Amino acid sequence: MSAPVPLARRAAAEAVGTAALVAVVVGSGIQATELTRDVGVQLLANSLATVLGLGVLIALLGSVSGAHFNPVVTLAAGFAGRRTGDGPGPREMAAYIPAQVAGAIGGTVLADAMFARPLVQWSTHDRSAGHLWLGEVVATAGLVWLVFGLARSGRTHLAPVAVASYIGAAYWFTSSTSFANPAVTIGRAFTDTFAGIAPASVAPFLAAQLAGAVVGLVLVAVTFGRPTPVTGSEVAVLNGERQLAAPARPAEESAVSS
């Protein structure tokens, strides 16, 4: 059994991973608007870059921190694993969530710096509407359902492709373009570019994302039931610590969103 990854290293991976994800989202949005005025093409470029970047980041950092990059995923993992001890505890969540938020803000600043934009400029992109909040509930519920559904069915190895593909699809089938991530939502308020969100629109988005997480966990319970036990010869990723799973112990892994 390999040694557990120290919490400081896991939190650093969450901060850097979230920063890289937001830099991809914001940077590709800026690049798209500089290359074309067609909003459809801009969204296509933005979503494609996000899919590719997210898949790479999950594959790279999944074995370090679990590749949450998302406070909703971290909170859901903690709630889902509260009885078995497989999810992050209060100490881990207290380290992960601030790291994710700080990383998201840092990623936004980095993207703006790469394109010679003001490092911090509050977004004026108003996203305050009931149908957008509903879109966030749907997007976040689907993400949580997918992440924990993969864990319950023993297919966490598909997370890089499956999660990235879902986020790419949700860009197009949800009215909100699928933020589905409180840290990313906060970070995107710091840039007045294509991917931005006005500060006044942030709180309702966060509420919708938390509601979506609850719906997602309900869907997991309804469709998958209890976690699937794994044998002692199988390898699971538990909170970013790659180790030999104990017999008949449920495996839970989480991975993120945009």
C-alpha positions in Angstrom: 0.0 0.0 0.0 1.4 3.4 -1.0 1.6 6.2 1.5 -1.4 8.5 1.7 -1.0 11.8 -0.1 -0.5 14.6 2.5 -3.4 17.0 2.8 -1.3 20.0 2.0 -0.3 18.4 -1.4 -3.9 17.5 -2.1 -5.1 21.0 -1.4 -2.4 22.4 -3.6 -3.5 20.1 -6.4 -7.1 21.3 -6.0 -5.9 25.0 -6.1 -3.7 24.5 -9.1 -6.2 22.2 -10.9 -9.1 24.7 -10.4 -6.9 27.6 -11.5 -5.9 25.7 -14.7 -9.5 24.8 -15.4 -10.7 28.4 -15.0 -7.8 29.7 -17.1 -8.9 27.4 -19.8 -12.6 28.5 -19.6 -11.9 32.2 -19.4 -8.9 32.2 -21.8 -10.7 30.3 -24.5 -13.6 32.6 -24.2 -11.4 35.6 -24.7 -9.6 34.0 -27.6 -12.9 33.1 -29.2 -14.3 36.6 -29.1 -11.1 37.9 -30.6 -11.3 35.5 -33.5 -15.0 35.7 -34.4 -18.1 37.7 -33.7 -20.4 34.7 -34.2 -21.7 33.8 -30.8 -22.4 30.2 -31.7 -18.8 29.7 -32.8 -17.6 31.5 -29.7 -19.5 29.0 -27.5 -18.3 26.1 -29.6 -14.7 27.1 -29.1 -15.2 27.8 -25.4 -16.9 24.4 -24.8 -14.4 22.4 -26.8 -11.4 23.9 -25.0 -13.1 23.3 -21.7 -13.8 19.6 -22.5 -10.2 19.0 -23.5 -8.7 20.8 -20.6 -11.0 19.3 -18.0 -10.3 15.8 -19.2 -6.6 16.3 -19.0 -6.7 17.8 -15.5 -8.9 15.0 -14.1 -6.5 12.4 -15.6 -3.5 14.2 -14.3 -4.6 15.1 -10.7 -7.2 12.4 -10.0 -4.8 10.2 -8.1 -3.5 13.2 -6.1 -6.6 14.9 -4.8 -9.5 13.1 -6.4 -9.7 16.0 -9.0 -12.8 17.7 -7.4 -12.0 21.3 -8.5 -15.5 22.0 -7.3 -16.9 22.7 -3.8 -20.2 21.0 -4.7 -18.4 17.8 -5.5 -16.3 18.0 -2.3 -19.4 18.7 -0.2 -21.4 15.9 -1.9 -18.5 13.5 -1.4 -18.3 14.4 2.3 -22.0 13.8 2.7 -22.1 10.6 0.7 -19.2 9.1 2.6 -20.2 10.3 6.1 -21.2 6.8 7.2 -18.4 4.7 5.7 -15.6 7.2 6.2 -14.8 7.1 2.5 -15.5 10.8 1.8 -13.5 13.9 2.8 -13.9 14.8 6.5 -14.4 18.4 7.9 -10.6 18.9 7.9 -10.3 17.9 4.2 -13.3 20.0 3.2 -11.9 23.0 5.1 -8.7 22.7 3.1 -10.2 21.8 -0.3 -13.0 24.4 -0.7 -10.9 27.6 0.0 -8.2 26.2 -2.2 -10.7 25.7 -5.0 -12.1 29.2 -4.7 -8.6 30.8 -4.5 -7.5 28.8 -7.5 -10.5 29.9 -9.5 -9.8 33.5 -8.8 -6.2 33.0 -9.6 -7.0 31.2 -12.9 -9.2 34.2 -14.0 -6.5 36.7 -13.2 -4.0 34.5 -15.2 -6.3 34.3 -18.2 -6.8 38.1 -18.2 -3.1 38.6 -17.9 -2.3 36.3 -20.9 -4.6 38.4 -23.1 -3.4 41.8 -21.7 -6.8 42.5 -20.1 -7.2 44.2 -16.7 -6.3 41.7 -14.1 -9.5 42.2 -12.1 -12.5 43.8 -13.8 -16.0 42.9 -12.4 -18.1 41.3 -15.0 -21.2 43.1 -16.4 -22.7 40.0 -17.9 -26.0 39.7 -16.1 -27.2 36.1 -15.7 -30.2 36.7 -13.4 -33.2 34.8 -14.6 -35.3 31.9 -13.4 -34.6 29.8 -16.4 -30.9 30.2 -16.0 -31.1 29.1 -12.3 -33.1 26.0 -13.4 -30.3 25.3 -15.9 -27.8 25.4 -13.1 -29.9 23.0 -11.0 -30.1 20.6 -14.0 -26.4 20.9 -14.9 -25.2 20.4 -11.3 -27.6 17.5 -10.6 -26.4 15.7 -13.7 -22.7 16.2 -12.8 -23.2 14.9 -9.2 -25.3 12.0 -10.6 -22.6 11.1 -13.1 -19.6 11.4 -10.7 -21.1 9.3 -7.9 -22.9 7.0 -10.3 -19.5 6.1 -11.8 -18.1 5.4 -8.3 -21.1 3.3 -7.3 -20.8 1.2 -10.4 -17.1 0.7 -10.2 -16.2 2.7 -13.3 -14.3 5.6 -11.9 -11.6 5.0 -14.5 -14.0 6.6 -17.1 -14.2 9.9 -15.2 -11.8 11.9 -17.3 -13.7 11.2 -20.5 -17.2 10.9 -19.0 -17.1 14.1 -16.8 -15.5 16.2 -19.6 -18.0 14.9 -22.1 -20.9 15.7 -19.8 -19.7 19.2 -19.2 -19.3 19.7 -23.0 -22.8 18.5 -23.6 -24.2 20.6 -20.8 -22.7 23.8 -22.3 -25.2 23.3 -25.1 -28.3 21.7 -23.5 -28.6 24.0 -20.4 -29.7 27.6 -20.6 -26.9 28.7 -18.2 -24.1 27.0 -20.2 -23.4 24.8 -17.2 -21.2 26.5 -14.7 -22.2 23.8 -12.2 -19.4 24.8 -9.9 -19.4 27.5 -7.1 -15.7 28.1 -7.2 -15.7 28.6 -11.0 -18.8 30.8 -10.7 -17.0 33.1 -8.1 -13.9 33.2 -10.2 -15.7 34.2 -13.4 -17.1 37.2 -11.6 -13.6 38.7 -11.7 -13.5 39.1 -15.5 -15.6 41.3 -17.8 -15.2 39.0 -20.8 -17.2 36.3 -22.6 -17.1 33.8 -19.7 -17.9 36.4 -17.0 -20.9 36.6 -14.6 -22.0 39.8 -12.9 -21.3 39.7 -9.1 -25.0 40.3 -8.5 -25.8 37.0 -10.4 -23.4 34.9 -8.4 -25.4 34.2 -5.2 -28.5 32.8 -7.1 -26.2 30.6 -9.2 -24.6 29.2 -6.0 -28.0 28.5 -4.5 -29.1 26.7 -7.7 -25.8 24.6 -7.7 -26.3 23.5 -4.1 -29.9 22.6 -4.9 -28.7 20.7 -7.9 -26.2 18.8 -5.7 -29.0 17.6 -3.5 -31.1 16.5 -6.5 -28.0 14.7 -7.9 -27.5 12.8 -4.6 -31.1 11.8 -4.6 -30.7 10.5 -8.2 -27.7 8.5 -7.1 -29.6 6.9 -4.2 -32.6 6.1 -6.4 -30.7 4.6 -9.4 -27.6 3.0 -7.7 -28.5 2.4 -4.1 -25.7 1.7 -1.8 -22.0 1.8 -2.9 -20.8 -1.3 -4.7 -18.3 -3.3 -2.5 -14.9 -3.9 -4.1 -12.5 -6.9 -3.6 -9.1 -6.6 -2.0 -7.4 -6.9 -5.3 -9.1 -3.8 -6.8 -7.5 -0.4 -6.6 -9.7 2.6 -5.6 -9.0 6.3 -5.4 -10.3 7.5 -2.0 -10.0 11.3 -1.6 -7.0 11.3 -3.8 -5.1 8.6 -2.0 -4.4 5.6 -4.3 -4.3 2.5 -2.2 -5.3 -1.2 -2.1 -9.0 -1.3 -1.3 -10.1 -3.5 1.7 -12.5 -6.4 1.1 -16.1 -5.5 1.0 -15.4 -1.8 1.5 -17.3 0.6 -0.7 -15.3 2.7 -3.2 -16.2 6.3 -3.6 -14.3 8.7 -5.9 -15.2 12.1 -7.0 -14.1 14.2 -9.9 -15.3 17.5 -11.1 -16.7 20.3 -13.5 -16.4 23.5 -15.1 
